[in-house]
């Protein structure tokens, strides 16, 4: 990722120097985690205060998503928002996601899902963020456990660049618990909870939690209705962004 961060730094510096105005970084989905890591780990206070007005964090999966649990464990093409079941099988989805390190960075973390909250049940064993290593071993992905722990531990409110968070919510929009009654290779029974069709509301609202704790979160906007992707076409979203940027 170092070449990416170097290019991002260069782009921001050139843009700000050319315009004479500090930048807002608009991030969507997992892009929020990448920029959060960049600001918390790669650039310091002086640089951030010189070049940035803030980040606009859209649909951020701060604590991961239960959706990834099912997709890595068994696969479910019907839950893919682009109509994936028309061209992909569940095993294809499962195999593909298990090869992507970013998938494991998106698994639920204790930032929003406490160790005593069961996320998945299989053969009488309950799995939560407390025993995520055991879950990964079941999927043949034990080697991804260090990456999961390293990346989820880095997520925190930014210390020097203000955050403005915008996300959507749909009642019963995303699974909150899976019961694998027919084994790992078959689709589970799912209990639904609120979210944006991809990210659980508990994860999206971590930004509000940070704001309540007095961290550097200036505003949180929650929009009812649009999905994780459709929010980018929502008029209410653009009005919120314009308000944040003072346009």
DOSE-204564 format. One line per field, with one value per residue: residue number from 0; y negated, x negated, z negated of N, C-alpha, C in turn. Coordinates in Angstrom, 3 decimals, always signed. Last residue first. Layout:
DOSE-204564
num <- (NUM_...)
n_Y <- (Y_...)
n_X <- (X_...)
n_Z <- (Z_...)
ca_Y <- (Y_...)
ca_X <- (X_...)
ca_Z <- (Z_...)
c_Y <- (Y_...)
c_X <- (X_...)
c_Z <- (Z_...)
//
This chain:
DOSE-204564
num <- (246_245_244_243_242_241_240_239_238_237_236_235_234_233_232_231_230_229_228_227_226_225_224_223_222_221_220_219_218_217_216_215_214_213_212_211_210_209_208_207_206_205_204_203_202_201_200_199_198_197_196_195_194_193_192_191_190_189_188_187_186_185_184_183_182_181_180_179_178_177_176_175_174_173_172_171_170_169_168_167_166_165_164_163_162_161_160_159_158_157_156_155_154_153_152_151_150_149_148_147_146_145_144_143_142_141_140_139_138_137_136_135_134_133_132_131_130_129_128_127_126_125_124_123_122_121_120_119_118_117_116_115_114_113_112_111_110_109_108_107_106_105_104_103_102_101_100_99_98_97_96_95_94_93_92_91_90_89_88_87_86_85_84_83_82_81_80_79_78_77_76_75_74_73_72_71_70_69_68_67_66_65_64_63_62_61_60_59_58_57_56_55_54_53_52_51_50_49_48_47_46_45_44_43_42_41_40_39_38_37_36_35_34_33_32_31_30_29_28_27_26_25_24_23_22_21_20_19_18_17_16_15_14_13_12_11_10_9_8_7_6_5_4_3_2_1_0)
n_Y <- (-24.718_-23.593_-20.940_-20.213_-20.847_-19.025_-16.641_-16.905_-16.934_-14.350_-12.900_-13.651_-12.433_-9.587_-8.093_-6.977_-5.183_-2.823_-1.285_-0.685_-2.100_-4.506_-4.692_-7.487_-8.604_-10.368_-12.090_-13.707_-15.776_-15.709_-13.951_-13.463_-12.533_-12.300_-10.168_-10.807_-10.280_-7.508_-6.868_-7.727_-5.824_-3.503_-3.074_-1.005_+1.145_+1.229_+1.671_+3.549_+3.243_+3.914_+2.789_+1.112_+2.040_+4.207_+7.797_+11.194_+14.327_+17.017_+20.245_+20.700_+22.817_+25.178_+26.003_+26.371_+27.492_+26.869_+24.755_+22.138_+19.118_+15.793_+12.388_+10.236_+9.232_+6.217_+4.810_+4.134_+0.867_-0.804_-3.727_-5.378_-8.026_-10.139_-12.150_-13.821_-14.575_-16.468_-15.300_-14.334_-11.776_-9.773_-6.856_-3.762_-0.724_+1.148_+3.593_+4.588_+5.254_+7.306_+9.265_+9.965_+10.848_+13.137_+14.753_+15.950_+18.557_+19.805_+20.581_+22.610_+22.101_+22.728_+20.622_+18.542_+19.364_+19.154_+16.387_+15.380_+15.409_+12.854_+12.281_+15.649_+18.649_+21.669_+24.952_+26.662_+26.473_+23.052_+19.676_+16.329_+14.337_+13.476_+11.377_+11.147_+9.299_+6.885_+5.074_+2.786_+3.528_+6.158_+6.719_+8.753_+8.383_+6.925_+8.187_+10.205_+8.921_+8.219_+10.576_+12.878_+15.507_+15.684_+14.739_+16.996_+18.983_+17.788_+17.540_+20.252_+21.350_+19.958_+18.783_+16.095_+14.961_+14.394_+13.652_+10.906_+8.440_+6.611_+7.268_+10.525_+12.465_+14.576_+15.873_+16.694_+18.631_+19.717_+17.946_+15.584_+14.847_+14.729_+12.625_+10.439_+9.543_+8.300_+6.129_+3.578_+1.249_-0.646_-1.000_-3.958_-5.701_-8.166_-10.810_-13.274_-14.829_-18.157_-19.901_-19.524_-20.607_-21.284_-19.253_-17.148_-17.987_-18.047_-15.332_-12.990_-9.912_-7.195_-6.630_-8.077_-8.414_-5.725_-4.688_-6.226_-5.352_-2.677_-2.988_-4.284_-2.407_-0.773_-3.472_-6.407_-9.750_-12.729_-15.057_-18.456_-20.610_-24.171_-26.104_-26.599_-25.012_-23.987_-22.935_-20.976_-19.275_-18.492_-17.159_-15.059_-13.674_-12.883_-11.129_-9.189_-8.184_-7.077_-5.167_-3.458_-2.578_-1.162_+1.220)
n_X <- (+21.076_+19.892_+19.508_+21.902_+23.725_+22.959_+23.618_+26.402_+27.077_+26.346_+28.255_+30.617_+30.408_+28.463_+26.506_+25.237_+27.010_+26.714_+24.916_+26.449_+29.736_+32.023_+33.559_+32.671_+29.536_+27.752_+24.833_+22.855_+19.997_+17.426_+15.260_+12.985_+14.693_+16.660_+18.291_+20.056_+18.376_+18.160_+20.836_+21.025_+19.322_+20.722_+22.814_+22.016_+22.241_+24.960_+26.018_+23.933_+23.764_+25.642_+28.044_+27.569_+29.558_+30.980_+31.258_+32.428_+31.001_+30.899_+29.697_+27.158_+26.382_+23.672_+21.265_+21.479_+24.797_+27.431_+27.611_+26.162_+27.446_+26.319_+27.271_+27.872_+28.229_+30.027_+32.423_+34.380_+34.618_+31.780_+29.809_+26.683_+24.409_+21.721_+19.663_+16.794_+13.974_+10.902_+7.732_+6.456_+7.308_+10.116_+11.130_+9.798_+8.381_+6.469_+7.595_+8.134_+5.498_+4.674_+6.653_+6.418_+3.744_+3.850_+5.763_+5.088_+4.492_+6.938_+8.793_+10.585_+12.798_+12.015_+10.281_+12.082_+13.228_+11.006_+10.638_+12.860_+13.901_+14.975_+16.852_+18.187_+20.025_+20.990_+21.780_+23.654_+23.135_+22.831_+23.748_+22.636_+22.536_+23.333_+21.712_+19.575_+17.817_+19.746_+19.320_+17.879_+15.285_+14.799_+15.825_+16.590_+14.436_+12.796_+10.440_+11.205_+11.308_+8.702_+7.563_+9.217_+9.862_+12.418_+13.889_+13.809_+15.164_+17.760_+18.519_+18.517_+20.499_+22.823_+22.222_+23.203_+25.219_+27.311_+26.322_+25.736_+27.008_+25.598_+25.576_+25.709_+27.321_+27.107_+24.736_+23.137_+20.812_+19.837_+17.856_+17.795_+20.496_+21.016_+19.257_+20.001_+22.275_+21.495_+18.704_+16.703_+16.711_+17.007_+17.798_+19.444_+20.980_+18.554_+17.090_+15.151_+12.630_+11.151_+9.292_+5.753_+3.132_+2.286_+3.126_+1.569_-1.064_-0.954_-0.309_-1.342_-0.567_-0.104_+1.873_+4.206_+4.444_+4.467_+6.679_+8.658_+8.402_+9.264_+11.811_+13.083_+13.137_+15.240_+17.475_+15.892_+14.860_+13.465_+11.599_+11.253_+8.340_+7.734_+6.856_+5.281_+5.105_+2.504_+2.223_+4.216_+3.224_+0.696_+1.474_+3.059_+1.162_-0.732_+0.820_+1.393_-1.161_-1.717_+0.289_-0.526_-3.038_-2.137_-0.812)
n_Z <- (-0.873_-3.141_-3.424_-4.655_-2.607_-0.643_-1.953_-2.124_+0.559_+1.240_-0.254_+0.915_+3.433_+4.063_+5.075_+2.962_+1.943_+3.327_+1.820_-0.468_+0.171_-1.325_-4.047_-5.991_-6.911_-9.293_-9.913_-12.238_-12.783_-13.861_-15.770_-17.543_-20.652_-22.562_-22.528_-20.545_-18.370_-18.557_-18.017_-15.403_-14.257_-14.598_-12.886_-11.218_-13.014_-13.469_-10.978_-8.732_-5.226_-3.216_-3.730_-5.868_-8.781_-11.310_-10.820_-10.662_-10.827_-8.542_-8.089_-5.505_-2.738_-3.136_-4.150_-6.914_-7.971_-8.485_-10.219_-11.109_-11.583_-12.051_-12.510_-11.045_-7.600_-6.795_-7.107_-8.993_-7.724_-6.638_-6.353_-5.484_-6.474_-7.061_-9.124_-9.244_-11.244_-11.224_-11.925_-14.190_-14.855_-13.911_-15.668_-14.397_-13.605_-14.201_-14.680_-12.195_-11.377_-13.183_-12.968_-10.216_-10.121_-11.791_-10.248_-7.909_-8.395_-8.500_-6.604_-6.554_-7.992_-10.561_-11.116_-11.492_-13.940_-15.588_-15.535_-16.816_-19.440_-19.861_-18.026_-17.898_-17.649_-19.256_-18.391_-17.318_-14.552_-14.675_-14.555_-14.799_-16.663_-19.931_-22.025_-23.726_-22.561_-20.598_-17.891_-17.517_-17.978_-17.497_-14.061_-11.195_-8.300_-6.688_-6.471_-4.814_-2.362_-1.782_-0.767_+1.090_+1.205_+0.297_+2.430_+4.177_+2.745_+2.521_+5.212_+5.916_+4.237_+5.322_+8.706_+10.853_+12.371_+10.719_+8.308_+8.452_+8.385_+6.884_+4.210_+2.985_+2.009_+3.743_+3.205_+0.612_-1.262_-3.613_-4.742_-3.314_-3.491_-6.264_-6.961_-5.478_-6.795_-9.086_-8.801_-10.491_-11.905_-9.853_-7.010_-6.035_-4.378_-4.107_-5.515_-4.692_-6.600_-6.360_-5.376_-4.972_-4.986_-7.568_-9.170_-8.130_-8.767_-11.595_-12.293_-9.660_-8.014_-8.733_-10.658_-10.390_-7.632_-6.710_-8.066_-6.813_-4.183_-4.552_-5.568_-3.430_-1.440_-2.012_-1.673_-0.486_-1.186_-0.410_-2.011_-1.339_-1.431_-1.328_+1.508_+3.652_+5.877_+5.860_+3.303_+3.397_+5.412_+4.431_+2.043_+3.066_+4.645_+2.702_+1.155_+3.096_+3.633_+1.118_+0.934_+3.039_+2.123_-0.268_+0.000)
ca_Y <- (-25.148_-25.014_-21.673_-19.983_-21.532_-20.463_-16.923_-16.780_-18.115_-15.473_-12.716_-14.012_-13.883_-10.170_-8.709_-7.862_-6.463_-3.790_-1.912_-1.013_-1.041_-4.021_-4.249_-6.287_-8.753_-9.052_-12.161_-12.393_-15.633_-16.960_-13.751_-14.499_-12.456_-13.545_-10.061_-10.828_-11.648_-8.350_-6.476_-8.399_-7.244_-3.685_-4.047_-2.353_+0.762_+1.134_+0.330_+3.470_+3.005_+4.489_+3.934_+0.513_+1.740_+2.974_+6.590_+9.905_+13.361_+15.706_+19.424_+20.744_+21.518_+24.807_+25.834_+25.215_+27.589_+27.921_+26.007_+23.132_+20.446_+16.935_+13.690_+9.947_+10.251_+7.017_+4.741_+5.537_+1.826_-0.137_-2.633_-5.105_-6.654_-10.029_-10.810_-14.091_-13.582_-16.286_-15.699_-15.680_-12.668_-10.527_-8.217_-4.666_-1.618_-0.190_+2.857_+4.133_+4.192_+6.102_+8.604_+9.506_+9.680_+11.980_+14.240_+14.578_+17.669_+19.473_+19.269_+22.847_+21.763_+23.538_+21.966_+18.510_+19.220_+20.472_+17.265_+15.233_+16.583_+13.422_+11.641_+14.202_+17.869_+20.273_+24.024_+26.427_+27.735_+24.234_+20.925_+17.523_+13.950_+14.569_+11.374_+12.006_+10.719_+7.334_+6.373_+2.658_+2.104_+5.815_+6.515_+7.981_+9.212_+6.479_+6.913_+10.539_+9.544_+7.160_+10.141_+11.426_+15.142_+16.236_+13.862_+15.707_+19.180_+18.170_+16.356_+19.310_+21.749_+19.713_+19.759_+16.701_+15.394_+14.675_+15.023_+11.877_+9.564_+6.421_+6.255_+9.546_+11.250_+13.818_+14.935_+16.499_+17.944_+20.590_+19.265_+16.330_+14.978_+15.714_+13.911_+11.129_+10.075_+9.704_+6.462_+4.697_+2.500_-0.812_+0.238_-3.369_-4.257_-7.697_-9.352_-12.976_-13.689_-17.070_-20.452_-18.951_-20.248_-22.143_-20.579_-17.104_-17.791_-19.254_-16.452_-13.568_-11.345_-7.533_-5.903_-7.710_-9.588_-6.710_-4.141_-6.276_-6.740_-2.966_-2.299_-4.944_-3.537_-0.399_-2.060_-5.549_-8.316_-12.040_-13.728_-17.440_-19.608_-22.842_-25.744_-27.511_-25.714_-24.597_-23.992_-22.082_-19.874_-19.210_-18.325_-16.048_-14.218_-13.769_-12.307_-9.949_-8.847_-8.116_-6.278_-4.123_-3.386_-2.368_+0.000)
ca_X <- (+21.378_+20.227_+18.442_+20.637_+23.796_+22.860_+22.225_+25.604_+27.365_+25.605_+26.823_+30.378_+30.346_+29.544_+27.402_+24.433_+26.881_+27.698_+24.470_+25.025_+28.790_+31.133_+34.022_+33.500_+30.601_+28.316_+26.113_+23.298_+21.390_+18.171_+16.357_+13.013_+13.612_+15.911_+17.122_+20.551_+18.831_+16.966_+20.219_+21.824_+18.985_+19.503_+22.998_+22.148_+20.936_+24.047_+26.154_+24.852_+23.113_+24.298_+28.036_+27.741_+28.318_+30.941_+31.180_+32.130_+31.825_+30.381_+30.857_+27.699_+26.827_+25.031_+21.380_+20.760_+23.371_+27.138_+28.252_+25.836_+27.521_+26.490_+26.929_+27.191_+28.197_+28.800_+31.724_+34.180_+35.067_+33.000_+30.319_+28.116_+24.744_+23.032_+20.105_+18.212_+14.753_+12.304_+8.600_+6.130_+6.880_+8.910_+11.405_+10.150_+9.508_+6.002_+7.073_+9.271_+6.244_+3.867_+6.416_+7.690_+4.162_+3.013_+6.068_+5.580_+3.359_+6.277_+8.153_+9.284_+12.867_+13.057_+9.734_+11.193_+14.053_+11.605_+9.581_+12.788_+13.210_+14.058_+15.545_+18.322_+18.850_+21.271_+20.723_+23.674_+22.926_+22.623_+23.824_+22.833_+22.711_+23.137_+22.770_+20.680_+17.460_+19.049_+19.915_+19.340_+15.589_+15.349_+14.841_+17.007_+15.177_+14.185_+10.417_+10.984_+12.521_+9.613_+7.246_+9.068_+8.557_+11.366_+13.689_+13.248_+13.768_+16.972_+18.422_+17.642_+19.092_+22.353_+22.712_+22.252_+24.010_+27.624_+26.805_+24.680_+27.642_+25.594_+26.532_+24.900_+27.194_+28.364_+24.762_+24.564_+21.175_+20.568_+18.149_+16.548_+19.865_+21.694_+19.224_+18.762_+22.407_+21.904_+20.070_+16.942_+16.538_+15.975_+17.921_+18.190_+21.264_+19.844_+17.057_+16.580_+13.037_+11.862_+10.402_+7.098_+3.753_+1.914_+3.683_+3.034_-0.657_-1.289_+0.570_-1.251_-0.870_-1.071_+0.603_+3.782_+4.364_+3.533_+5.335_+8.491_+8.049_+7.955_+10.813_+12.980_+12.230_+13.941_+17.321_+17.070_+14.553_+14.754_+11.485_+12.058_+9.211_+7.544_+7.848_+5.150_+6.365_+3.031_+1.301_+4.316_+4.557_+0.810_+0.587_+3.624_+2.382_-1.122_+0.188_+2.474_-0.413_-2.598_+0.282_+0.784_-2.948_-2.963_+0.000)
ca_Z <- (+0.495_-3.124_-2.742_-5.348_-3.899_-0.377_-1.598_-3.348_-0.255_+1.824_-0.492_-0.479_+3.318_+3.261_+6.046_+3.807_+1.242_+3.828_+3.064_-0.590_-0.149_-0.270_-2.736_-5.876_-5.918_-8.961_-9.203_-11.766_-12.372_-13.900_-14.815_-16.511_-19.670_-22.485_-23.406_-21.925_-18.617_-18.727_-19.290_-16.426_-14.156_-15.392_-13.966_-10.663_-12.470_-14.613_-11.537_-9.870_-6.516_-3.208_-2.808_-4.536_-8.079_-10.512_-11.628_-10.057_-11.546_-8.944_-8.423_-6.859_-3.249_-2.755_-2.704_-6.405_-7.701_-7.504_-10.622_-10.083_-12.188_-11.148_-13.099_-12.301_-8.656_-6.698_-5.829_-8.596_-8.730_-6.197_-7.177_-5.350_-6.111_-6.416_-8.728_-9.000_-10.506_-11.597_-10.818_-13.728_-15.933_-13.560_-15.207_-15.493_-13.322_-13.811_-15.839_-13.000_-10.705_-12.965_-14.253_-10.790_-9.345_-12.155_-11.587_-7.817_-8.114_-9.765_-6.469_-5.946_-6.570_-9.919_-10.941_-10.331_-12.733_-15.367_-15.033_-15.367_-18.895_-20.860_-17.833_-18.079_-17.268_-18.928_-18.802_-18.752_-15.276_-13.835_-15.302_-13.991_-15.268_-18.981_-21.013_-24.163_-22.575_-21.806_-18.205_-17.567_-18.022_-18.812_-15.125_-12.371_-9.245_-6.806_-7.186_-6.218_-2.898_-2.226_-2.132_+0.977_+1.767_-0.562_+1.274_+4.572_+3.137_+1.341_+4.351_+6.625_+4.074_+3.958_+7.739_+9.938_+13.074_+12.121_+8.424_+8.689_+9.052_+8.332_+4.660_+3.700_+1.196_+3.752_+4.331_+0.890_-0.023_-2.688_-5.309_-3.482_-2.179_-5.417_-7.660_-5.108_-5.448_-9.190_-8.402_-9.600_-12.659_-10.879_-7.793_-6.514_-4.478_-3.596_-5.595_-4.620_-5.782_-7.006_-6.152_-5.033_-3.714_-6.447_-9.415_-8.057_-7.373_-10.834_-12.626_-10.989_-7.956_-7.694_-10.695_-11.742_-8.497_-6.159_-8.319_-8.261_-4.505_-3.969_-6.380_-4.730_-1.281_-2.558_-1.996_-0.517_-1.166_-0.406_-1.413_-2.001_-0.814_-1.905_+0.496_+2.524_+5.620_+7.083_+3.734_+2.441_+5.516_+5.698_+2.001_+2.145_+5.244_+3.798_+0.556_+2.473_+4.709_+1.666_-0.016_+3.069_+3.350_-0.355_+0.000)
c_Y <- (-25.735_-25.554_-23.172_-20.840_-21.403_-21.262_-18.414_-17.122_-18.092_-16.772_-13.914_-13.890_-14.344_-11.679_-9.455_-8.537_-7.472_-5.135_-3.025_-1.726_-1.584_-2.931_-3.717_-5.957_-7.443_-9.246_-10.743_-12.550_-14.201_-16.789_-14.950_-14.171_-13.396_-13.518_-11.313_-10.767_-11.791_-9.789_-7.328_-8.094_-8.061_-5.150_-4.166_-3.410_-0.658_+0.673_+0.148_+2.072_+2.878_+4.392_+4.562_+1.544_+1.231_+2.771_+5.378_+8.778_+11.980_+14.923_+18.111_+20.081_+21.655_+23.474_+25.388_+24.968_+26.386_+27.970_+27.164_+24.499_+21.483_+18.232_+14.782_+11.235_+9.805_+8.048_+5.678_+5.643_+3.249_+0.878_-2.122_-3.947_-6.504_-8.562_-10.820_-12.816_-14.027_-15.311_-15.434_-16.185_-14.114_-11.553_-8.937_-6.033_-2.445_-1.194_+1.436_+3.319_+3.691_+4.963_+7.297_+8.718_+9.096_+10.709_+13.066_+13.960_+16.204_+18.503_+18.840_+21.581_+22.047_+23.298_+22.877_+19.884_+19.273_+20.458_+18.657_+16.106_+16.551_+14.597_+12.185_+13.567_+16.379_+19.525_+22.617_+25.498_+27.524_+25.435_+22.096_+18.736_+15.137_+14.108_+12.456_+12.032_+11.652_+8.839_+6.979_+3.948_+1.864_+4.333_+6.087_+7.879_+8.396_+7.372_+6.394_+9.282_+9.794_+7.723_+9.085_+11.030_+13.651_+15.925_+14.381_+14.844_+17.856_+18.278_+16.646_+18.050_+20.809_+20.151_+19.406_+17.722_+16.145_+15.244_+15.393_+13.293_+10.680_+7.589_+6.081_+8.569_+10.189_+12.537_+14.086_+15.430_+17.833_+19.968_+20.192_+17.766_+15.772_+15.927_+14.996_+12.473_+10.892_+10.346_+7.956_+4.942_+3.715_+0.476_+0.274_-2.117_-3.479_-6.176_-8.778_-11.474_-13.576_-15.900_-19.362_-19.757_-19.857_-21.875_-21.562_-18.493_-17.839_-19.139_-17.667_-14.768_-11.980_-9.015_-6.443_-7.123_-9.247_-7.882_-5.131_-5.771_-6.912_-4.378_-2.582_-4.310_-4.317_-1.480_-1.771_-4.121_-7.517_-10.555_-13.035_-16.123_-18.896_-21.890_-24.338_-27.239_-26.767_-25.450_-24.723_-23.239_-21.092_-19.935_-19.148_-17.318_-15.310_-14.437_-13.339_-11.232_-9.699_-8.896_-7.420_-5.338_-4.123_-3.200_-1.273)
c_X <- (+22.783_+20.512_+18.704_+19.521_+22.477_+22.881_+22.023_+24.142_+26.545_+25.863_+26.034_+28.905_+30.046_+29.359_+28.548_+25.258_+26.116_+27.619_+25.410_+24.492_+27.362_+30.177_+33.006_+33.771_+31.376_+29.543_+26.551_+24.679_+21.652_+19.654_+17.283_+14.010_+13.901_+14.737_+16.246_+19.406_+19.301_+17.347_+18.988_+21.266_+19.758_+19.079_+21.797_+22.194_+20.957_+22.662_+25.224_+24.868_+24.166_+23.638_+26.657_+27.703_+28.607_+29.562_+31.082_+32.103_+31.425_+31.428_+30.318_+29.069_+27.445_+25.429_+22.739_+20.985_+22.801_+25.665_+27.915_+26.362_+27.316_+26.515_+27.208_+26.770_+27.396_+28.777_+30.542_+33.435_+34.939_+33.374_+31.631_+28.515_+26.253_+23.264_+21.529_+18.792_+16.208_+13.031_+10.052_+7.019_+6.727_+8.584_+10.091_+10.451_+9.848_+7.140_+6.665_+8.804_+7.413_+4.706_+5.642_+7.445_+5.451_+3.401_+5.172_+5.858_+3.773_+5.121_+7.456_+8.468_+11.555_+13.120_+10.740_+10.585_+13.180_+12.498_+10.129_+11.686_+13.184_+13.261_+14.505_+16.964_+19.161_+19.965_+21.083_+22.602_+22.802_+22.338_+23.697_+22.868_+23.087_+23.465_+22.481_+21.847_+18.591_+18.809_+19.176_+20.030_+17.096_+15.650_+15.544_+15.897_+15.513_+15.024_+11.821_+10.867_+12.384_+10.907_+8.211_+8.761_+8.259_+9.968_+12.605_+12.929_+13.091_+15.481_+17.521_+17.426_+18.110_+20.896_+22.185_+22.932_+23.025_+26.417_+27.165_+25.162_+26.674_+26.226_+26.587_+25.815_+26.332_+28.264_+26.020_+24.688_+22.684_+20.833_+18.789_+16.823_+18.562_+20.956_+19.834_+18.634_+21.179_+22.047_+20.323_+18.414_+16.854_+15.691_+16.886_+18.429_+20.053_+19.930_+18.436_+16.682_+14.554_+12.049_+11.126_+8.063_+5.232_+2.775_+3.339_+3.644_+0.860_-0.822_+0.307_-0.334_-0.572_-1.444_-0.477_+2.377_+3.857_+3.347_+4.263_+7.104_+7.851_+7.501_+9.404_+11.895_+12.060_+12.890_+15.933_+16.665_+15.850_+14.486_+12.834_+11.801_+10.097_+8.636_+7.570_+6.144_+6.247_+4.261_+1.824_+3.414_+4.689_+2.143_+0.692_+2.773_+2.983_+0.090_-0.150_+1.933_+0.720_-1.889_-0.615_+0.784_-1.617_-2.955_-0.847)
c_Z <- (+0.600_-1.748_-2.671_-4.759_-4.661_-1.672_-1.347_-3.081_-1.545_+1.067_+0.030_-0.838_+1.905_+3.113_+5.362_+4.892_+2.094_+3.125_+3.510_+0.648_-0.187_-0.760_-1.765_-4.417_-5.821_-8.079_-8.860_-11.154_-11.929_-13.593_-14.932_-15.387_-18.502_-21.533_-23.362_-22.934_-20.066_-19.050_-19.571_-17.819_-15.205_-15.377_-14.899_-11.765_-11.925_-14.171_-12.737_-10.462_-7.611_-4.576_-2.665_-3.407_-6.688_-9.890_-10.726_-11.089_-11.058_-9.729_-8.980_-6.943_-4.640_-3.375_-2.224_-4.919_-6.982_-7.110_-9.694_-10.520_-11.087_-11.946_-12.076_-13.008_-9.879_-7.840_-5.675_-7.269_-8.183_-7.269_-6.612_-6.254_-6.016_-6.072_-8.184_-8.392_-10.419_-10.670_-11.187_-12.590_-15.482_-14.644_-14.926_-14.894_-14.557_-13.648_-15.487_-14.207_-11.541_-12.402_-14.076_-12.072_-9.901_-11.409_-11.990_-9.190_-8.019_-9.564_-7.757_-5.800_-5.842_-8.419_-10.244_-10.065_-11.485_-14.131_-14.729_-14.770_-17.367_-20.301_-18.817_-17.778_-17.385_-18.648_-18.345_-19.273_-16.782_-14.727_-14.336_-14.904_-14.397_-17.567_-19.980_-23.178_-22.983_-21.800_-19.391_-17.991_-18.089_-18.960_-16.404_-13.417_-10.497_-7.707_-7.440_-7.080_-4.392_-2.797_-2.661_-0.468_+1.610_-0.045_+0.339_+3.358_+3.471_+1.677_+3.155_+5.797_+4.772_+3.768_+6.352_+9.036_+12.183_+12.856_+9.854_+8.896_+9.357_+9.085_+6.166_+4.416_+1.873_+2.942_+4.349_+1.964_+0.115_-1.331_-4.283_-3.925_-2.255_-4.104_-6.782_-5.796_-5.058_-7.819_-8.567_-9.327_-11.805_-11.640_-8.916_-7.364_-4.982_-3.710_-5.275_-4.452_-5.829_-6.065_-6.922_-5.889_-3.795_-5.218_-8.305_-8.232_-7.246_-9.388_-11.751_-11.103_-9.313_-7.628_-9.760_-11.806_-9.893_-7.119_-7.870_-8.668_-6.011_-4.332_-5.875_-5.594_-2.568_-2.360_-2.568_-0.854_-1.215_-0.200_-1.542_-1.275_-1.825_-1.408_-0.027_+1.419_+4.528_+6.812_+4.968_+2.864_+4.616_+5.810_+3.278_+2.140_+4.367_+4.436_+1.619_+1.847_+4.145_+2.766_+0.467_+2.146_+3.456_+0.930_+0.000)
//
